[in-house]
Amino acid sequence: MIIPVRCFGCGKPLGQLWEEYKKRTGAGEDARTVLDELGLERYCCRATLLGHAEMLPEVTKFKKA
């Protein structure tokens, strides 16, 4: 739900890169170029950002039990 602070595979910090990635890909830039410019070379780090689905807005609609 929330972007991981660190990569699951190697432990590299990723949390600070999410906003930049989201902003640039939302503006129409190619995800491959953005990841290269952010310095993400390992497949595990790239997969963490590419595979993330932001579901927090949908989850917050529901009432706590």
mmJSON file of the N, C-alpha and C atoms, coordinates in Angstrom:
{"data_MODEL":{"atom_site":{
"group_PDB":["ATOM","ATOM","ATOM","ATOM","ATOM","ATOM","ATOM","ATOM","ATOM","ATOM","ATOM","ATOM","ATOM","ATOM","ATOM","ATOM","ATOM","ATOM","ATOM","ATOM","ATOM","ATOM","ATOM","ATOM","ATOM","ATOM","ATOM","ATOM","ATOM","ATOM","ATOM","ATOM","ATOM","ATOM","ATOM","ATOM","ATOM","ATOM","ATOM","ATOM","ATOM","ATOM","ATOM","ATOM","ATOM","ATOM","ATOM","ATOM","ATOM","ATOM","ATOM","ATOM","ATOM","ATOM","ATOM","ATOM","ATOM","ATOM","ATOM","ATOM","ATOM","ATOM","ATOM","ATOM","ATOM","ATOM","ATOM","ATOM","ATOM","ATOM","ATOM","ATOM","ATOM","ATOM","ATOM","ATOM","ATOM","ATOM","ATOM","ATOM","ATOM","ATOM","ATOM","ATOM","ATOM","ATOM","ATOM","ATOM","ATOM","ATOM","ATOM","ATOM","ATOM","ATOM","ATOM","ATOM","ATOM","ATOM","ATOM","ATOM","ATOM","ATOM","ATOM","ATOM","ATOM","ATOM","ATOM","ATOM","ATOM","ATOM","ATOM","ATOM","ATOM","ATOM","ATOM","ATOM","ATOM","ATOM","ATOM","ATOM","ATOM","ATOM","ATOM","ATOM","ATOM","ATOM","ATOM","ATOM","ATOM","ATOM","ATOM","ATOM","ATOM","ATOM","ATOM","ATOM","ATOM","ATOM","ATOM","ATOM","ATOM","ATOM","ATOM","ATOM","ATOM","ATOM","ATOM","ATOM","ATOM","ATOM","ATOM","ATOM","ATOM","ATOM","ATOM","ATOM","ATOM","ATOM","ATOM","ATOM","ATOM","ATOM","ATOM","ATOM","ATOM","ATOM","ATOM","ATOM","ATOM","ATOM","ATOM","ATOM","ATOM","ATOM","ATOM","ATOM","ATOM","ATOM","ATOM","ATOM","ATOM","ATOM","ATOM","ATOM","ATOM","ATOM","ATOM","ATOM","ATOM","ATOM","ATOM","ATOM","ATOM","ATOM","ATOM"],
"id":[1,2,3,4,5,6,7,8,9,10,11,12,13,14,15,16,17,18,19,20,21,22,23,24,25,26,27,28,29,30,31,32,33,34,35,36,37,38,39,40,41,42,43,44,45,46,47,48,49,50,51,52,53,54,55,56,57,58,59,60,61,62,63,64,65,66,67,68,69,70,71,72,73,74,75,76,77,78,79,80,81,82,83,84,85,86,87,88,89,90,91,92,93,94,95,96,97,98,99,100,101,102,103,104,105,106,107,108,109,110,111,112,113,114,115,116,117,118,119,120,121,122,123,124,125,126,127,128,129,130,131,132,133,134,135,136,137,138,139,140,141,142,143,144,145,146,147,148,149,150,151,152,153,154,155,156,157,158,159,160,161,162,163,164,165,166,167,168,169,170,171,172,173,174,175,176,177,178,179,180,181,182,183,184,185,186,187,188,189,190,191,192,193,194,195],
"type_symbol":["N","C","C","N","C","C","N","C","C","N","C","C","N","C","C","N","C","C","N","C","C","N","C","C","N","C","C","N","C","C","N","C","C","N","C","C","N","C","C","N","C","C","N","C","C","N","C","C","N","C","C","N","C","C","N","C","C","N","C","C","N","C","C","N","C","C","N","C","C","N","C","C","N","C","C","N","C","C","N","C","C","N","C","C","N","C","C","N","C","C","N","C","C","N","C","C","N","C","C","N","C","C","N","C","C","N","C","C","N","C","C","N","C","C","N","C","C","N","C","C","N","C","C","N","C","C","N","C","C","N","C","C","N","C","C","N","C","C","N","C","C","N","C","C","N","C","C","N","C","C","N","C","C","N","C","C","N","C","C","N","C","C","N","C","C","N","C","C","N","C","C","N","C","C","N","C","C","N","C","C","N","C","C","N","C","C","N","C","C","N","C","C","N","C","C"],
"label_atom_id":["N","CA","C","N","CA","C","N","CA","C","N","CA","C","N","CA","C","N","CA","C","N","CA","C","N","CA","C","N","CA","C","N","CA","C","N","CA","C","N","CA","C","N","CA","C","N","CA","C","N","CA","C","N","CA","C","N","CA","C","N","CA","C","N","CA","C","N","CA","C","N","CA","C","N","CA","C","N","CA","C","N","CA","C","N","CA","C","N","CA","C","N","CA","C","N","CA","C","N","CA","C","N","CA","C","N","CA","C","N","CA","C","N","CA","C","N","CA","C","N","CA","C","N","CA","C","N","CA","C","N","CA","C","N","CA","C","N","CA","C","N","CA","C","N","CA","C","N","CA","C","N","CA","C","N","CA","C","N","CA","C","N","CA","C","N","CA","C","N","CA","C","N","CA","C","N","CA","C","N","CA","C","N","CA","C","N","CA","C","N","CA","C","N","CA","C","N","CA","C","N","CA","C","N","CA","C","N","CA","C","N","CA","C","N","CA","C","N","CA","C","N","CA","C","N","CA","C"],
"label_alt_id":[null,null,null,null,null,null,null,null,null,null,null,null,null,null,null,null,null,null,null,null,null,null,null,null,null,null,null,null,null,null,null,null,null,null,null,null,null,null,null,null,null,null,null,null,null,null,null,null,null,null,null,null,null,null,null,null,null,null,null,null,null,null,null,null,null,null,null,null,null,null,null,null,null,null,null,null,null,null,null,null,null,null,null,null,null,null,null,null,null,null,null,null,null,null,null,null,null,null,null,null,null,null,null,null,null,null,null,null,null,null,null,null,null,null,null,null,null,null,null,null,null,null,null,null,null,null,null,null,null,null,null,null,null,null,null,null,null,null,null,null,null,null,null,null,null,null,null,null,null,null,null,null,null,null,null,null,null,null,null,null,null,null,null,null,null,null,null,null,null,null,null,null,null,null,null,null,null,null,null,null,null,null,null,null,null,null,null,null,null,null,null,null,null,null,null],
"label_comp_id":["MET","MET","MET","ILE","ILE","ILE","ILE","ILE","ILE","PRO","PRO","PRO","VAL","VAL","VAL","ARG","ARG","ARG","CYS","CYS","CYS","PHE","PHE","PHE","GLY","GLY","GLY","CYS","CYS","CYS","GLY","GLY","GLY","LYS","LYS","LYS","PRO","PRO","PRO","LEU","LEU","LEU","GLY","GLY","GLY","GLN","GLN","GLN","LEU","LEU","LEU","TRP","TRP","TRP","GLU","GLU","GLU","GLU","GLU","GLU","TYR","TYR","TYR","LYS","LYS","LYS","LYS","LYS","LYS","ARG","ARG","ARG","THR","THR","THR","GLY","GLY","GLY","ALA","ALA","ALA","GLY","GLY","GLY","GLU","GLU","GLU","ASP","ASP","ASP","ALA","ALA","ALA","ARG","ARG","ARG","THR","THR","THR","VAL","VAL","VAL","LEU","LEU","LEU","ASP","ASP","ASP","GLU","GLU","GLU","LEU","LEU","LEU","GLY","GLY","GLY","LEU","LEU","LEU","GLU","GLU","GLU","ARG","ARG","ARG","TYR","TYR","TYR","CYS","CYS","CYS","CYS","CYS","CYS","ARG","ARG","ARG","ALA","ALA","ALA","THR","THR","THR","LEU","LEU","LEU","LEU","LEU","LEU","GLY","GLY","GLY","HIS","HIS","HIS","ALA","ALA","ALA","GLU","GLU","GLU","MET","MET","MET","LEU","LEU","LEU","PRO","PRO","PRO","GLU","GLU","GLU","VAL","VAL","VAL","THR","THR","THR","LYS","LYS","LYS","PHE","PHE","PHE","LYS","LYS","LYS","LYS","LYS","LYS","ALA","ALA","ALA"],
"label_asym_id":["A","A","A","A","A","A","A","A","A","A","A","A","A","A","A","A","A","A","A","A","A","A","A","A","A","A","A","A","A","A","A","A","A","A","A","A","A","A","A","A","A","A","A","A","A","A","A","A","A","A","A","A","A","A","A","A","A","A","A","A","A","A","A","A","A","A","A","A","A","A","A","A","A","A","A","A","A","A","A","A","A","A","A","A","A","A","A","A","A","A","A","A","A","A","A","A","A","A","A","A","A","A","A","A","A","A","A","A","A","A","A","A","A","A","A","A","A","A","A","A","A","A","A","A","A","A","A","A","A","A","A","A","A","A","A","A","A","A","A","A","A","A","A","A","A","A","A","A","A","A","A","A","A","A","A","A","A","A","A","A","A","A","A","A","A","A","A","A","A","A","A","A","A","A","A","A","A","A","A","A","A","A","A","A","A","A","A","A","A","A","A","A","A","A","A"],
"label_entity_id":["1","1","1","1","1","1","1","1","1","1","1","1","1","1","1","1","1","1","1","1","1","1","1","1","1","1","1","1","1","1","1","1","1","1","1","1","1","1","1","1","1","1","1","1","1","1","1","1","1","1","1","1","1","1","1","1","1","1","1","1","1","1","1","1","1","1","1","1","1","1","1","1","1","1","1","1","1","1","1","1","1","1","1","1","1","1","1","1","1","1","1","1","1","1","1","1","1","1","1","1","1","1","1","1","1","1","1","1","1","1","1","1","1","1","1","1","1","1","1","1","1","1","1","1","1","1","1","1","1","1","1","1","1","1","1","1","1","1","1","1","1","1","1","1","1","1","1","1","1","1","1","1","1","1","1","1","1","1","1","1","1","1","1","1","1","1","1","1","1","1","1","1","1","1","1","1","1","1","1","1","1","1","1","1","1","1","1","1","1","1","1","1","1","1","1"],
"label_seq_id":[1,1,1,2,2,2,3,3,3,4,4,4,5,5,5,6,6,6,7,7,7,8,8,8,9,9,9,10,10,10,11,11,11,12,12,12,13,13,13,14,14,14,15,15,15,16,16,16,17,17,17,18,18,18,19,19,19,20,20,20,21,21,21,22,22,22,23,23,23,24,24,24,25,25,25,26,26,26,27,27,27,28,28,28,29,29,29,30,30,30,31,31,31,32,32,32,33,33,33,34,34,34,35,35,35,36,36,36,37,37,37,38,38,38,39,39,39,40,40,40,41,41,41,42,42,42,43,43,43,44,44,44,45,45,45,46,46,46,47,47,47,48,48,48,49,49,49,50,50,50,51,51,51,52,52,52,53,53,53,54,54,54,55,55,55,56,56,56,57,57,57,58,58,58,59,59,59,60,60,60,61,61,61,62,62,62,63,63,63,64,64,64,65,65,65],
"pdbx_PDB_ins_code":[null,null,null,null,null,null,null,null,null,null,null,null,null,null,null,null,null,null,null,null,null,null,null,null,null,null,null,null,null,null,null,null,null,null,null,null,null,null,null,null,null,null,null,null,null,null,null,null,null,null,null,null,null,null,null,null,null,null,null,null,null,null,null,null,null,null,null,null,null,null,null,null,null,null,null,null,null,null,null,null,null,null,null,null,null,null,null,null,null,null,null,null,null,null,null,null,null,null,null,null,null,null,null,null,null,null,null,null,null,null,null,null,null,null,null,null,null,null,null,null,null,null,null,null,null,null,null,null,null,null,null,null,null,null,null,null,null,null,null,null,null,null,null,null,null,null,null,null,null,null,null,null,null,null,null,null,null,null,null,null,null,null,null,null,null,null,null,null,null,null,null,null,null,null,null,null,null,null,null,null,null,null,null,null,null,null,null,null,null,null,null,null,null,null,null],
"Cartn_x":[0.819,0.0,0.868,1.782,2.67,4.011,4.626,5.898,6.912,7.604,8.603,9.741,10.214,11.308,12.598,12.769,13.971,13.577,14.514,14.312,14.236,13.335,13.183,14.375,15.026,16.119,17.468,17.847,19.204,19.264,18.147,18.134,18.453,18.561,18.86,17.656,17.884,16.772,16.061,14.739,13.951,12.839,12.487,11.337,11.4,12.578,12.714,12.593,12.684,12.633,11.218,10.273,8.934,8.23,8.257,7.559,8.104,9.42,10.044,9.659,9.696,9.323,7.865,6.991,5.56,5.275,5.928,5.706,6.167,7.349,7.908,7.197,6.814,6.09,4.662,4.087,2.762,2.755,3.904,4.032,4.288,4.429,4.57,5.971,6.911,8.275,8.313,9.254,9.424,9.962,9.372,9.766,11.224,11.667,13.051,14.04,13.774,14.642,14.656,13.492,13.388,14.172,14.021,14.738,16.249,16.692,18.12,18.656,17.913,18.361,18.3,17.424,17.37,18.485,19.209,20.335,19.962,18.827,18.409,18.869,19.894,20.472,20.088,19.868,19.551,18.099,17.884,16.531,15.59,16.105,15.235,14.688,15.522,15.078,14.093,14.379,13.502,12.139,12.149,10.898,10.066,10.729,10.007,9.205,9.802,9.077,8.067,8.448,7.536,6.32,6.512,5.426,4.563,4.883,4.124,2.775,1.713,0.378,-0.093,-0.335,-0.73,-2.213,-2.488,-3.86,-4.344,-3.548,-3.919,-5.214,-5.444,-6.717,-7.942,-7.848,-8.984,-9.201,-8.14,-8.238,-8.784,-8.441,-8.869,-10.368,-11.04,-12.488,-13.282,-12.71,-13.421,-13.282,-14.314,-14.361,-13.661,-12.994,-12.351,-13.4,-13.058,-13.992,-13.982],
"Cartn_y":[-1.185,0.0,1.256,1.339,2.481,2.084,3.017,2.716,2.242,1.161,0.657,1.661,1.775,2.688,2.158,0.846,0.215,-0.866,-1.174,-2.237,-3.575,-4.429,-5.736,-6.648,-6.472,-7.357,-6.971,-5.687,-5.279,-4.335,-3.72,-2.845,-1.386,-1.018,0.37,1.256,2.444,3.35,3.815,3.667,4.036,5.029,5.186,6.007,7.429,8.028,9.411,9.579,8.506,8.576,8.454,7.997,7.708,8.947,10.071,11.275,11.774,11.775,12.202,11.274,9.979,8.983,9.161,9.306,9.443,10.723,11.814,13.088,13.038,12.476,12.459,11.481,10.312,9.376,9.858,10.561,11.137,12.236,12.889,13.947,13.377,12.058,11.431,10.963,11.087,10.605,9.087,8.521,7.076,6.583,5.522,5.007,4.542,3.98,3.508,4.665,5.773,6.938,7.51,7.586,8.137,7.28,5.963,5.07,5.171,5.298,5.459,6.752,7.837,9.126,9.2,8.416,8.371,7.5,6.798,5.989,4.573,4.079,2.72,1.778,1.005,0.108,-1.348,-1.717,-3.114,-3.426,-4.653,-5.077,-5.085,-5.403,-5.477,-4.094,-3.072,-1.711,-1.211,-1.489,-1.058,-1.742,-3.017,-3.762,-3.267,-2.825,-2.315,-1.071,-0.156,1.042,0.761,-0.061,-0.354,-1.154,-2.036,-2.907,-2.353,-1.162,-0.584,-0.059,-0.416,0.093,0.91,2.167,3.047,2.848,2.172,1.834,2.566,3.431,4.131,4.937,5.655,6.386,5.476,4.276,3.363,2.767,2.473,1.848,2.826,4.102,5.072,5.383,4.944,5.152,4.301,3.181,2.255,2.618,2.34,2.658,1.578,1.966,0.99,0.159,-1.105,-2.006,-1.821],
"Cartn_z":[0.0,0.0,0.0,0.907,1.008,0.397,-0.318,-0.979,0.061,-0.228,0.716,0.904,2.125,2.419,1.815,1.84,1.285,0.284,-0.601,-1.581,-0.851,-1.309,-0.681,-0.959,-2.097,-2.482,-1.9,-2.072,-1.697,-0.502,-0.132,1.027,0.723,-0.551,-0.918,-0.584,-0.026,0.28,-0.994,-1.028,-2.198,-1.893,-0.654,-0.286,-0.787,-0.805,-1.22,-2.731,-3.496,-4.953,-5.515,-4.715,-5.215,-5.765,-5.055,-5.496,-6.831,-6.975,-8.22,-9.366,-9.107,-10.123,-10.542,-9.579,-9.849,-10.635,-10.264,-10.926,-12.387,-12.606,-13.959,-14.882,-14.38,-15.232,-15.485,-14.53,-14.722,-15.772,-15.957,-16.958,-18.347,-18.453,-19.755,-20.101,-19.159,-19.426,-19.4,-20.12,-20.169,-18.825,-18.288,-16.979,-16.988,-18.078,-18.169,-18.012,-18.677,-18.592,-17.176,-16.568,-15.213,-14.232,-14.313,-13.402,-13.601,-14.846,-15.122,-14.512,-14.667,-14.153,-12.628,-12.022,-10.555,-9.965,-10.806,-10.348,-9.94,-10.398,-10.06,-11.16,-10.868,-11.857,-11.623,-10.388,-10.077,-10.394,-10.831,-11.196,-10.001,-8.833,-7.664,-7.305,-7.399,-7.097,-8.14,-9.394,-10.476,-10.359,-10.037,-9.91,-8.736,-7.675,-6.513,-6.885,-7.642,-8.041,-9.153,-10.122,-11.23,-10.775,-9.824,-9.391,-8.284,-7.808,-6.703,-7.201,-6.514,-6.817,-5.621,-5.842,-4.749,-4.438,-3.335,-2.983,-1.737,-1.193,0.026,-0.118,-1.232,-1.354,-1.308,-1.883,-1.863,-0.472,0.224,1.541,2.581,2.455,3.445,3.352,2.307,2.18,3.167,3.595,4.448,5.919,6.65,8.068,8.862,9.941,10.809,11.529,11.796,12.46,13.949],
"occupancy":[1.0,1.0,1.0,1.0,1.0,1.0,1.0,1.0,1.0,1.0,1.0,1.0,1.0,1.0,1.0,1.0,1.0,1.0,1.0,1.0,1.0,1.0,1.0,1.0,1.0,1.0,1.0,1.0,1.0,1.0,1.0,1.0,1.0,1.0,1.0,1.0,1.0,1.0,1.0,1.0,1.0,1.0,1.0,1.0,1.0,1.0,1.0,1.0,1.0,1.0,1.0,1.0,1.0,1.0,1.0,1.0,1.0,1.0,1.0,1.0,1.0,1.0,1.0,1.0,1.0,1.0,1.0,1.0,1.0,1.0,1.0,1.0,1.0,1.0,1.0,1.0,1.0,1.0,1.0,1.0,1.0,1.0,1.0,1.0,1.0,1.0,1.0,1.0,1.0,1.0,1.0,1.0,1.0,1.0,1.0,1.0,1.0,1.0,1.0,1.0,1.0,1.0,1.0,1.0,1.0,1.0,1.0,1.0,1.0,1.0,1.0,1.0,1.0,1.0,1.0,1.0,1.0,1.0,1.0,1.0,1.0,1.0,1.0,1.0,1.0,1.0,1.0,1.0,1.0,1.0,1.0,1.0,1.0,1.0,1.0,1.0,1.0,1.0,1.0,1.0,1.0,1.0,1.0,1.0,1.0,1.0,1.0,1.0,1.0,1.0,1.0,1.0,1.0,1.0,1.0,1.0,1.0,1.0,1.0,1.0,1.0,1.0,1.0,1.0,1.0,1.0,1.0,1.0,1.0,1.0,1.0,1.0,1.0,1.0,1.0,1.0,1.0,1.0,1.0,1.0,1.0,1.0,1.0,1.0,1.0,1.0,1.0,1.0,1.0,1.0,1.0,1.0,1.0,1.0,1.0],
"B_iso_or_equiv":[0.0,0.0,0.0,0.0,0.0,0.0,0.0,0.0,0.0,0.0,0.0,0.0,0.0,0.0,0.0,0.0,0.0,0.0,0.0,0.0,0.0,0.0,0.0,0.0,0.0,0.0,0.0,0.0,0.0,0.0,0.0,0.0,0.0,0.0,0.0,0.0,0.0,0.0,0.0,0.0,0.0,0.0,0.0,0.0,0.0,0.0,0.0,0.0,0.0,0.0,0.0,0.0,0.0,0.0,0.0,0.0,0.0,0.0,0.0,0.0,0.0,0.0,0.0,0.0,0.0,0.0,0.0,0.0,0.0,0.0,0.0,0.0,0.0,0.0,0.0,0.0,0.0,0.0,0.0,0.0,0.0,0.0,0.0,0.0,0.0,0.0,0.0,0.0,0.0,0.0,0.0,0.0,0.0,0.0,0.0,0.0,0.0,0.0,0.0,0.0,0.0,0.0,0.0,0.0,0.0,0.0,0.0,0.0,0.0,0.0,0.0,0.0,0.0,0.0,0.0,0.0,0.0,0.0,0.0,0.0,0.0,0.0,0.0,0.0,0.0,0.0,0.0,0.0,0.0,0.0,0.0,0.0,0.0,0.0,0.0,0.0,0.0,0.0,0.0,0.0,0.0,0.0,0.0,0.0,0.0,0.0,0.0,0.0,0.0,0.0,0.0,0.0,0.0,0.0,0.0,0.0,0.0,0.0,0.0,0.0,0.0,0.0,0.0,0.0,0.0,0.0,0.0,0.0,0.0,0.0,0.0,0.0,0.0,0.0,0.0,0.0,0.0,0.0,0.0,0.0,0.0,0.0,0.0,0.0,0.0,0.0,0.0,0.0,0.0,0.0,0.0,0.0,0.0,0.0,0.0],
"pdbx_formal_charge":[null,null,null,null,null,null,null,null,null,null,null,null,null,null,null,null,null,null,null,null,null,null,null,null,null,null,null,null,null,null,null,null,null,null,null,null,null,null,null,null,null,null,null,null,null,null,null,null,null,null,null,null,null,null,null,null,null,null,null,null,null,null,null,null,null,null,null,null,null,null,null,null,null,null,null,null,null,null,null,null,null,null,null,null,null,null,null,null,null,null,null,null,null,null,null,null,null,null,null,null,null,null,null,null,null,null,null,null,null,null,null,null,null,null,null,null,null,null,null,null,null,null,null,null,null,null,null,null,null,null,null,null,null,null,null,null,null,null,null,null,null,null,null,null,null,null,null,null,null,null,null,null,null,null,null,null,null,null,null,null,null,null,null,null,null,null,null,null,null,null,null,null,null,null,null,null,null,null,null,null,null,null,null,null,null,null,null,null,null,null,null,null,null,null,null],
"auth_seq_id":[1,1,1,2,2,2,3,3,3,4,4,4,5,5,5,6,6,6,7,7,7,8,8,8,9,9,9,10,10,10,11,11,11,12,12,12,13,13,13,14,14,14,15,15,15,16,16,16,17,17,17,18,18,18,19,19,19,20,20,20,21,21,21,22,22,22,23,23,23,24,24,24,25,25,25,26,26,26,27,27,27,28,28,28,29,29,29,30,30,30,31,31,31,32,32,32,33,33,33,34,34,34,35,35,35,36,36,36,37,37,37,38,38,38,39,39,39,40,40,40,41,41,41,42,42,42,43,43,43,44,44,44,45,45,45,46,46,46,47,47,47,48,48,48,49,49,49,50,50,50,51,51,51,52,52,52,53,53,53,54,54,54,55,55,55,56,56,56,57,57,57,58,58,58,59,59,59,60,60,60,61,61,61,62,62,62,63,63,63,64,64,64,65,65,65],
"auth_comp_id":["MET","MET","MET","ILE","ILE","ILE","ILE","ILE","ILE","PRO","PRO","PRO","VAL","VAL","VAL","ARG","ARG","ARG","CYS","CYS","CYS","PHE","PHE","PHE","GLY","GLY","GLY","CYS","CYS","CYS","GLY","GLY","GLY","LYS","LYS","LYS","PRO","PRO","PRO","LEU","LEU","LEU","GLY","GLY","GLY","GLN","GLN","GLN","LEU","LEU","LEU","TRP","TRP","TRP","GLU","GLU","GLU","GLU","GLU","GLU","TYR","TYR","TYR","LYS","LYS","LYS","LYS","LYS","LYS","ARG","ARG","ARG","THR","THR","THR","GLY","GLY","GLY","ALA","ALA","ALA","GLY","GLY","GLY","GLU","GLU","GLU","ASP","ASP","ASP","ALA","ALA","ALA","ARG","ARG","ARG","THR","THR","THR","VAL","VAL","VAL","LEU","LEU","LEU","ASP","ASP","ASP","GLU","GLU","GLU","LEU","LEU","LEU","GLY","GLY","GLY","LEU","LEU","LEU","GLU","GLU","GLU","ARG","ARG","ARG","TYR","TYR","TYR","CYS","CYS","CYS","CYS","CYS","CYS","ARG","ARG","ARG","ALA","ALA","ALA","THR","THR","THR","LEU","LEU","LEU","LEU","LEU","LEU","GLY","GLY","GLY","HIS","HIS","HIS","ALA","ALA","ALA","GLU","GLU","GLU","MET","MET","MET","LEU","LEU","LEU","PRO","PRO","PRO","GLU","GLU","GLU","VAL","VAL","VAL","THR","THR","THR","LYS","LYS","LYS","PHE","PHE","PHE","LYS","LYS","LYS","LYS","LYS","LYS","ALA","ALA","ALA"],
"auth_asym_id":["A","A","A","A","A","A","A","A","A","A","A","A","A","A","A","A","A","A","A","A","A","A","A","A","A","A","A","A","A","A","A","A","A","A","A","A","A","A","A","A","A","A","A","A","A","A","A","A","A","A","A","A","A","A","A","A","A","A","A","A","A","A","A","A","A","A","A","A","A","A","A","A","A","A","A","A","A","A","A","A","A","A","A","A","A","A","A","A","A","A","A","A","A","A","A","A","A","A","A","A","A","A","A","A","A","A","A","A","A","A","A","A","A","A","A","A","A","A","A","A","A","A","A","A","A","A","A","A","A","A","A","A","A","A","A","A","A","A","A","A","A","A","A","A","A","A","A","A","A","A","A","A","A","A","A","A","A","A","A","A","A","A","A","A","A","A","A","A","A","A","A","A","A","A","A","A","A","A","A","A","A","A","A","A","A","A","A","A","A","A","A","A","A","A","A"],
"auth_atom_id":["N","CA","C","N","CA","C","N","CA","C","N","CA","C","N","CA","C","N","CA","C","N","CA","C","N","CA","C","N","CA","C","N","CA","C","N","CA","C","N","CA","C","N","CA","C","N","CA","C","N","CA","C","N","CA","C","N","CA","C","N","CA","C","N","CA","C","N","CA","C","N","CA","C","N","CA","C","N","CA","C","N","CA","C","N","CA","C","N","CA","C","N","CA","C","N","CA","C","N","CA","C","N","CA","C","N","CA","C","N","CA","C","N","CA","C","N","CA","C","N","CA","C","N","CA","C","N","CA","C","N","CA","C","N","CA","C","N","CA","C","N","CA","C","N","CA","C","N","CA","C","N","CA","C","N","CA","C","N","CA","C","N","CA","C","N","CA","C","N","CA","C","N","CA","C","N","CA","C","N","CA","C","N","CA","C","N","CA","C","N","CA","C","N","CA","C","N","CA","C","N","CA","C","N","CA","C","N","CA","C","N","CA","C","N","CA","C","N","CA","C","N","CA","C","N","CA","C"],
"pdbx_PDB_model_num":[1,1,1,1,1,1,1,1,1,1,1,1,1,1,1,1,1,1,1,1,1,1,1,1,1,1,1,1,1,1,1,1,1,1,1,1,1,1,1,1,1,1,1,1,1,1,1,1,1,1,1,1,1,1,1,1,1,1,1,1,1,1,1,1,1,1,1,1,1,1,1,1,1,1,1,1,1,1,1,1,1,1,1,1,1,1,1,1,1,1,1,1,1,1,1,1,1,1,1,1,1,1,1,1,1,1,1,1,1,1,1,1,1,1,1,1,1,1,1,1,1,1,1,1,1,1,1,1,1,1,1,1,1,1,1,1,1,1,1,1,1,1,1,1,1,1,1,1,1,1,1,1,1,1,1,1,1,1,1,1,1,1,1,1,1,1,1,1,1,1,1,1,1,1,1,1,1,1,1,1,1,1,1,1,1,1,1,1,1,1,1,1,1,1,1]
}}}
